[in-house]
């Protein structure tokens, strides 16, 4: 069964969240389970993964990813998972490569001038139904939070193929901030945290260059 929806994500403020206590990666690594408020308390990109690949007992697998400029419709980036191959690009190490949890993006400097970008994600589910499937994605430059995005996937039926487009409203950057990000490739980083029933089940990471 396939479904397709478009969802617009907001920042932490857009969801009217309560004040969240600052937390460190070291604190979270000691928890038996990690909840959304835990990652919302992080003030810098993580150095490690906050859960193992085995936490994904729902067998969620991402099979296609596309970025497009919403204003022009131009496709900025697209990748489809070949049969039997994990979906990842230019991985940082063998462990991350084998599990498809790290992506290195190389964009031109004009990418930083975009205001709205659509990210289309296709994913499949395994034997278990998925309730309250949610992603929190946090973007940083040199350990300064640029923006936090929060998306709800909702309910996912077993053995389904699903397509959703998330709308990213990029933060406003000063000219000096843009230049600094261009001059320092891969110091812009993101953590993508995936929750089912408010329990962390997947953690993906990425870094970015804007000098291609």
C-alpha positions as CSV (number, residue, x, y, z in Angstrom):
1,X,0.0,0.0,0.0
2,X,1.3,3.4,-0.9
3,X,0.4,6.8,0.6
4,X,1.5,10.3,-0.2
5,X,1.2,13.4,1.9
6,X,2.9,16.8,2.2
7,X,3.7,18.2,5.6
8,X,5.1,21.5,6.6
9,X,7.5,21.4,9.5
10,X,8.1,24.1,12.0
11,X,10.7,25.1,14.5
12,X,10.5,24.3,18.1
13,X,8.6,27.5,18.7
14,X,6.1,26.7,16.0
15,X,5.0,23.6,17.9
16,X,4.6,25.8,21.1
17,X,6.8,23.5,23.0
18,X,7.5,24.0,26.7
19,X,10.9,25.3,27.8
20,X,13.2,22.3,27.5
21,X,16.1,21.8,29.9
22,X,19.6,21.8,28.3
23,X,21.0,18.3,28.1
24,X,24.3,16.9,27.0
25,X,25.0,13.9,24.7
26,X,26.7,12.2,27.6
27,X,23.6,12.5,29.7
28,X,21.4,11.0,27.0
29,X,23.8,8.1,26.3
30,X,23.1,6.9,29.9
31,X,19.3,6.7,29.5
32,X,17.4,3.5,28.9
33,X,15.3,5.2,26.3
34,X,15.4,8.7,24.7
35,X,12.4,10.8,24.2
36,X,11.7,13.9,22.0
37,X,12.3,16.4,24.8
38,X,15.7,14.9,25.4
39,X,17.0,15.7,22.0
40,X,15.4,19.1,22.0
41,X,17.6,19.9,24.9
42,X,20.8,19.3,22.9
43,X,22.7,22.5,22.1
44,X,25.3,21.0,19.7
45,X,25.5,18.3,17.1
46,X,26.2,14.9,18.5
47,X,29.5,13.2,18.1
48,X,28.1,9.6,18.2
49,X,24.8,7.9,17.5
50,X,22.2,7.9,20.3
51,X,20.8,4.5,19.4
52,X,22.0,1.4,17.7
53,X,20.7,0.2,14.3
54,X,19.0,-2.7,16.2
55,X,16.6,-0.1,17.8
56,X,14.8,0.0,14.5
57,X,12.6,-3.0,15.3
58,X,10.0,-1.6,12.9
59,X,12.3,-2.2,9.9
60,X,11.8,1.3,8.7
61,X,13.9,1.7,5.5
62,X,14.4,4.8,3.4
63,X,14.4,4.0,-0.3
64,X,14.3,7.4,-2.0
65,X,15.2,11.0,-1.2
66,X,14.7,14.2,-3.3
67,X,15.3,17.8,-2.5
68,X,13.6,20.5,-4.7
69,X,13.4,24.3,-4.7
70,X,9.8,25.0,-4.0
71,X,9.9,28.4,-5.7
72,X,11.3,27.2,-9.0
73,X,10.6,23.5,-8.9
74,X,14.2,22.7,-9.7
75,X,15.4,19.4,-8.3
76,X,18.5,20.0,-6.2
77,X,19.4,16.5,-5.2
78,X,17.9,13.0,-5.7
79,X,19.0,9.5,-4.8
80,X,17.2,6.1,-5.0
81,X,18.2,3.1,-3.1
82,X,19.3,0.3,-5.5
83,X,18.1,-3.2,-4.7
84,X,20.2,-4.7,-2.0
85,X,22.1,-1.5,-1.3
86,X,21.8,0.9,1.7
87,X,20.8,4.4,0.9
88,X,23.9,6.6,1.8
89,X,26.4,8.8,0.2
90,X,30.1,9.5,0.9
91,X,30.0,7.8,4.3
92,X,32.4,8.8,7.1
93,X,33.3,5.3,8.3
94,X,32.6,1.6,7.6
95,X,30.1,1.2,10.4
96,X,28.0,4.2,9.4
97,X,28.3,3.0,5.7
98,X,27.0,-0.4,6.5
99,X,23.9,1.0,8.2
100,X,23.2,3.9,5.9
101,X,23.1,6.4,8.8
102,X,25.4,9.1,7.5
103,X,25.2,11.4,4.4
104,X,27.6,14.0,3.2
105,X,26.0,16.7,1.0
106,X,27.9,18.9,-1.4
107,X,25.9,22.0,-2.6
108,X,26.8,25.2,-4.3
109,X,26.8,28.4,-2.4
110,X,23.5,29.4,-4.0
111,X,21.8,26.8,-1.9
112,X,22.2,29.1,1.1
113,X,20.0,31.7,-0.6
114,X,17.0,29.4,-0.8
115,X,14.0,30.1,1.4
116,X,11.8,27.0,1.0
117,X,12.9,23.5,0.1
118,X,10.8,20.4,-0.3
119,X,12.3,17.1,0.9
120,X,10.5,14.0,-0.5
121,X,11.1,10.8,1.4
122,X,10.0,7.4,0.4
123,X,10.2,4.7,3.1
124,X,9.0,1.2,3.7
125,X,7.8,-0.5,6.9
126,X,8.2,-4.0,8.2
127,X,5.9,-6.4,10.1
128,X,4.8,-4.0,12.9
129,X,2.4,-1.1,12.8
130,X,3.9,2.2,13.6
131,X,2.1,4.8,15.7
132,X,3.2,8.3,16.4
133,X,6.1,8.2,13.9
134,X,7.9,11.5,14.3
135,X,11.2,13.1,13.1
136,X,13.1,15.9,14.9
137,X,15.9,17.3,12.7
138,X,18.4,19.8,14.2
139,X,20.8,21.8,12.1
140,X,24.0,23.4,13.5
141,X,26.9,25.4,12.3
142,X,30.0,25.1,14.6
143,X,27.8,23.9,17.4
144,X,25.4,26.8,17.1
145,X,21.8,25.8,16.5
146,X,20.5,27.2,13.2
147,X,17.0,25.7,13.3
148,X,15.1,22.8,14.6
149,X,12.5,21.1,12.5
150,X,9.7,18.8,13.7
151,X,7.6,16.5,11.5
152,X,4.9,14.0,12.3
153,X,4.5,11.1,9.9
154,X,1.5,9.8,11.8
155,X,0.4,6.1,11.6
156,X,2.1,3.7,9.3
157,X,0.6,0.3,8.4
158,X,2.8,-2.8,8.2
159,X,4.4,-3.7,4.9
160,X,3.5,-0.3,3.3
161,X,5.5,2.0,1.0
162,X,5.0,5.6,2.0
163,X,5.9,8.9,0.4
164,X,5.9,12.2,2.3
165,X,7.2,15.7,1.4
166,X,8.5,17.8,4.3
167,X,8.6,21.6,3.7
168,X,11.7,23.2,5.1
169,X,11.6,27.0,5.8
170,X,15.3,27.9,6.0
171,X,16.5,30.3,8.6
172,X,17.5,33.9,7.6
173,X,21.3,34.2,7.6
174,X,23.5,37.3,7.5
175,X,26.0,37.8,4.7
176,X,28.8,37.1,7.1
177,X,27.2,33.9,8.3
178,X,26.7,32.7,4.8
179,X,30.3,33.4,3.9
180,X,31.5,31.6,7.0
181,X,29.5,28.5,6.2
182,X,30.9,28.5,2.6
183,X,34.5,29.0,3.9
184,X,34.2,26.1,6.3
185,X,32.9,23.0,4.5
186,X,31.4,20.2,6.6
187,X,31.2,22.3,9.8
188,X,27.5,22.6,9.1
189,X,25.9,19.4,10.5
190,X,22.5,17.9,11.3
191,X,21.0,15.2,13.5
192,X,17.8,13.5,12.4
193,X,16.1,11.7,15.3
194,X,13.2,9.3,14.5
195,X,10.7,8.4,17.2
196,X,7.9,5.8,17.5
197,X,5.6,6.3,20.4
198,X,8.0,8.9,21.8
199,X,10.9,6.4,21.9
200,X,14.0,7.0,19.8
201,X,14.3,4.2,17.1
202,X,16.6,5.7,14.5
203,X,19.4,8.4,14.4
204,X,20.9,9.6,11.2
205,X,23.6,12.3,10.7
206,X,24.8,14.5,7.9
207,X,27.2,17.2,7.2
208,X,27.2,19.9,4.4
209,X,29.5,21.8,2.1
210,X,28.4,24.8,0.1
211,X,31.5,25.2,-2.1
212,X,30.7,22.7,-4.9
